[in-house]
């Protein structure tokens, strides 16, 4: 019976610690999320209306010589 109580006490302590820490983590991440959202909006705007990149011309391939088959 004592083992079960100890497990519940440890679980309650861990959950209490998480309960105290989570709000600070959320408020700390808010600025990072705003920055990511702004960068994503810039990227979407560039993709929608920005200049298009052109691919360089592919080099000409040398002709392929087929091996002759002798009977």
C-alpha positions in Angstrom: 0.0 0.0 0.0 2.9 2.4 0.8 4.3 1.9 -2.7 1.1 3.0 -4.3 1.0 6.1 -2.2 4.6 6.9 -3.0 3.9 6.6 -6.7 0.8 8.9 -6.5 2.8 11.4 -4.5 5.6 11.5 -7.1 3.0 11.7 -9.9 1.3 14.6 -8.1 4.6 16.4 -7.6 5.6 16.1 -11.2 2.2 17.2 -12.4 2.3 20.2 -10.0 5.7 21.2 -11.4 4.5 20.9 -14.9 1.4 23.0 -14.0 3.7 25.7 -12.7 6.2 25.7 -15.6 3.8 25.4 -18.7 2.5 29.0 -18.6 6.0 30.4 -18.6 7.0 28.2 -21.5 3.9 29.3 -23.5 4.5 33.0 -22.9 8.2 32.5 -23.7 7.3 30.9 -27.1 4.8 33.6 -28.1 7.5 35.9 -29.6 9.1 33.1 -31.5 5.8 32.1 -32.9 5.1 35.6 -34.0 8.5 35.8 -35.7 7.9 32.5 -37.5 4.5 33.7 -38.6 5.9 36.9 -40.1 8.6 35.0 -42.0 6.0 32.6 -43.3 3.9 35.5 -44.5 6.9 37.0 -46.3 7.7 33.6 -47.9 4.1 33.2 -49.1 4.1 36.7 -50.5 7.3 36.1 -52.4 6.0 32.8 -53.7 2.7 34.4 -54.9 4.1 37.6 -56.4 7.9 37.6 -56.3 10.3 37.2 -59.1 10.6 33.7 -60.6 13.9 32.0 -60.5 15.1 30.7 -63.9 16.9 27.4 -64.2 20.2 27.4 -66.1 20.2 25.7 -69.5 21.2 22.1 -69.3 24.5 21.2 -71.0 24.2 19.3 -74.2 24.7 15.6 -73.8 27.2 13.8 -76.1 25.7 11.4 -78.5 25.5 7.8 -77.3 27.2 5.3 -79.5 25.6 1.9 -79.5 27.7 -1.2 -79.5 27.6 -3.2 -82.7 26.4 -6.7 -82.5 28.3 -9.2 -84.6 26.6 -12.4 -85.5 
